[in-house]
């Protein structure tokens, strides 16, 4: 298979989904379940023609497939689909963190860990306060927020400590965009910040995040 075909269909599906967010929500919902499988297929076709670290690719594709499960769950209304979607994304983030942190944290000084934990804790506290999360949802959302900040931390450490600045720069921006997209979802869910094109911005930043995470990983995985 031409390695550009799955990437083209992923790009086309992204365009259709984003256009649907503006003009036809039903169209966006119909395309959404295919987005991450197409990205995963593009990754697998690419690596079939290159020498890559298969363990890294396995972690990447697994994270993307859990992202697909999360996308499907969030198509439905109600607490159970919402909680299931957040749980799927949480597992996906753990695979991403395993992938990136496994490289960026090697040999890191405990002082850097301490500073990172303080900053991550402060970010989660700030997000919880800004989004006005309280009650029974506070513990799970705090855990999810900490996981997102841990994802950012894992890519930031790679950007600062390791040689391939292009790859780690892509991963760091991807982690930031993922966090921004999820924060917008939470802001709408808890009625803190809503605006006309919120769903469009959520999907645009989410798709860019997944794309940057995939591109950065492919660069790191090439032998």
C-alpha positions as semicolon CSV with decimal commas, in nm:
position;residue;x (nm);y (nm);z (nm)
1;X;0,000;0,000;0,000
2;X;0,119;0,350;-0,082
3;X;0,220;0,499;0,253
4;X;0,045;0,827;0,167
5;X;-0,302;0,675;0,120
6;X;-0,399;0,628;0,490
7;X;-0,250;0,968;0,574
8;X;-0,458;1,126;0,298
9;X;-0,778;0,962;0,423
10;X;-0,696;1,072;0,779
11;X;-0,651;1,430;0,656
12;X;-0,976;1,408;0,457
13;X;-1,165;1,272;0,759
14;X;-1,026;1,556;0,973
15;X;-1,147;1,815;0,719
16;X;-1,492;1,655;0,701
17;X;-1,518;1,638;1,081
18;X;-1,411;2,001;1,128
19;X;-1,646;2,125;0,856
20;X;-1,923;1,922;1,016
21;X;-1,857;2,097;1,347
22;X;-1,956;2,422;1,178
23;X;-2,229;2,323;0,933
24;X;-2,354;1,969;1,007
25;X;-2,292;1,813;1,353
26;X;-2,436;1,477;1,241
27;X;-2,167;1,452;0,974
28;X;-1,895;1,528;1,229
29;X;-2,030;1,256;1,460
30;X;-2,044;1,003;1,176
31;X;-1,678;1,058;1,084
32;X;-1,537;1,089;1,436
33;X;-1,499;0,712;1,512
34;X;-1,279;0,670;1,203
35;X;-1,028;0,945;1,288
36;X;-0,789;0,766;1,523
37;X;-0,803;0,427;1,342
38;X;-0,702;0,609;1,022
39;X;-0,415;0,779;1,204
40;X;-0,305;0,446;1,350
41;X;-0,321;0,288;1,004
42;X;-0,112;0,573;0,861
43;X;0,147;0,509;1,132
44;X;0,156;0,134;1,065
45;X;0,186;0,177;0,688
46;X;0,467;0,428;0,737
47;X;0,669;0,199;0,966
48;X;0,625;-0,094;0,728
49;X;0,869;0,085;0,497
50;X;1,111;0,202;0,768
51;X;1,330;0,051;1,038
52;X;1,170;0,163;1,362
53;X;1,155;0,074;1,730
54;X;0,853;-0,159;1,730
55;X;0,796;-0,123;2,104
56;X;0,752;0,253;2,067
57;X;0,515;0,207;1,773
58;X;0,310;-0,046;1,970
59;X;0,269;0,200;2,258
60;X;0,174;0,479;2,017
61;X;-0,088;0,277;1,829
62;X;-0,234;0,141;2,153
63;X;-0,270;0,496;2,288
64;X;-0,442;0,600;1,965
65;X;-0,687;0,308;1,981
66;X;-0,784;0,400;2,337
67;X;-0,833;0,753;2,204
68;X;-1,075;0,606;1,948
69;X;-1,271;0,438;2,230
70;X;-1,284;0,772;2,410
71;X;-1,405;0,948;2,096
72;X;-1,688;0,699;2,053
73;X;-1,796;0,719;2,417
74;X;-1,813;1,098;2,408
75;X;-2,056;1,083;2,115
76;X;-2,327;0,991;2,368
77;X;-2,484;1,199;2,641
78;X;-2,495;1,104;3,007
79;X;-2,260;1,039;3,294
80;X;-2,167;0,679;3,204
81;X;-2,051;0,758;2,846
82;X;-1,866;1,066;2,975
83;X;-1,692;0,869;3,252
84;X;-1,611;0,585;3,010
85;X;-1,465;0,827;2,758
86;X;-1,250;0,997;3,021
87;X;-1,136;0,654;3,143
88;X;-1,036;0,549;2,790
89;X;-0,839;0,869;2,737
90;X;-0,676;0,823;3,078
91;X;-0,549;0,479;2,976
92;X;-0,430;0,622;2,645
93;X;-0,238;0,894;2,828
94;X;-0,071;0,630;3,044
95;X;0,059;0,460;2,728
96;X;0,184;0,795;2,599
97;X;0,356;0,870;2,931
98;X;0,517;0,525;2,932
99;X;0,642;0,590;2,580
100;X;0,784;0,939;2,640
101;X;0,881;0,922;3,007
102;X;1,065;0,596;2,950
103;X;1,320;0,798;2,754
104;X;1,305;1,150;2,894
105;X;1,326;1,059;3,264
106;X;1,629;0,831;3,249
107;X;1,893;0,948;3,495
108;X;1,695;1,254;3,600
109;X;1,791;1,417;3,930
110;X;1,547;1,402;4,221
111;X;1,548;1,782;4,241
112;X;1,407;1,801;3,889
113;X;1,140;1,551;3,990
114;X;1,051;1,755;4,296
115;X;1,027;2,077;4,095
116;X;0,816;1,902;3,833
117;X;0,575;1,759;4,089
118;X;0,529;2,100;4,250
119;X;0,454;2,263;3,914
120;X;0,219;1,982;3,811
121;X;0,032;2,004;4,141
122;X;-0,004;2,380;4,101
123;X;-0,137;2,340;3,745
124;X;-0,395;2,081;3,849
125;X;-0,507;2,296;4,143
126;X;-0,544;2,597;3,912
127;X;-0,744;2,402;3,655
128;X;-0,975;2,258;3,922
129;X;-1,042;2,607;4,057
130;X;-1,092;2,767;3,715
131;X;-1,328;2,492;3,601
132;X;-1,511;2,495;3,937
133;X;-1,498;2,119;3,973
134;X;-1,628;1,995;4,306
135;X;-1,818;1,714;4,474
136;X;-1,792;1,354;4,359
137;X;-1,627;1,454;4,030
138;X;-1,335;1,625;4,199
139;X;-1,114;1,317;4,271
140;X;-1,141;1,152;3,924
141;X;-1,102;1,483;3,741
142;X;-0,799;1,571;3,957
143;X;-0,642;1,235;3,870
144;X;-0,712;1,294;3,502
145;X;-0,569;1,646;3,524
146;X;-0,255;1,517;3,694
147;X;-0,213;1,259;3,418
148;X;-0,233;1,533;3,155
149;X;0,027;1,743;3,334
150;X;0,246;1,433;3,367
151;X;0,221;1,391;2,991
152;X;0,336;1,751;2,946
153;X;0,618;1,697;3,196
154;X;0,741;1,383;3,018
155;X;0,767;1,564;2,684
156;X;0,913;1,881;2,838
157;X;1,192;1,678;3,001
158;X;1,274;1,526;2,663
159;X;1,278;1,870;2,501
160;X;1,516;2,006;2,765
161;X;1,739;1,703;2,825
162;X;1,760;1,506;2,499
163;X;1,918;1,569;2,161
164;X;1,634;1,554;1,906
165;X;1,470;1,893;1,971
166;X;1,242;1,866;1,667
167;X;1,083;1,539;1,780
168;X;1,048;1,646;2,142
169;X;0,922;1,987;2,035
170;X;0,642;1,819;1,837
171;X;0,560;1,598;2,136
172;X;0,560;1,890;2,381
173;X;0,329;2,100;2,162
174;X;0,106;1,794;2,114
175;X;0,079;1,744;2,490
176;X;-0,005;2,112;2,542
177;X;-0,273;2,104;2,272
178;X;-0,421;1,785;2,419
179;X;-0,448;1,954;2,758
180;X;-0,602;2,268;2,607
181;X;-0,858;2,062;2,415
182;X;-0,958;1,862;2,724
183;X;-0,978;2,181;2,931
184;X;-1,223;2,326;2,678
185;X;-1,433;2,008;2,699
186;X;-1,441;2,036;3,078
187;X;-1,521;2,408;3,057
188;X;-1,825;2,330;2,842
189;X;-1,930;2,032;3,051
190;X;-1,927;2,237;3,372
191;X;-2,069;2,546;3,197
192;X;-1,770;2,762;3,286
193;X;-1,675;2,887;2,940
194;X;-1,889;2,838;2,632
195;X;-1,866;3,010;2,294
196;X;-2,006;2,950;1,948
197;X;-1,715;2,762;1,789
198;X;-1,606;2,574;2,102
199;X;-1,667;2,227;1,951
200;X;-1,470;2,324;1,641
201;X;-1,175;2,450;1,848
202;X;-1,189;2,138;2,069
203;X;-1,161;1,906;1,769
204;X;-0,903;2,119;1,587
205;X;-0,666;2,124;1,885
206;X;-0,735;1,755;1,959
207;X;-0,657;1,643;1,604
208;X;-0,344;1,857;1,592
209;X;-0,238;1,709;1,928
210;X;-0,279;1,351;1,810
211;X;-0,100;1,431;1,483
212;X;0,196;1,598;1,657
213;X;0,226;1,311;1,906
214;X;0,230;1,062;1,619
215;X;0,484;1,261;1,411
216;X;0,715;1,314;1,708
217;X;0,703;0,947;1,802
218;X;0,772;0,834;1,445
219;X;1,079;1,057;1,437
220;X;1,204;0,917;1,768
221;X;1,131;0,559;1,666
222;X;1,323;0,567;1,338
223;X;1,650;0,373;1,353
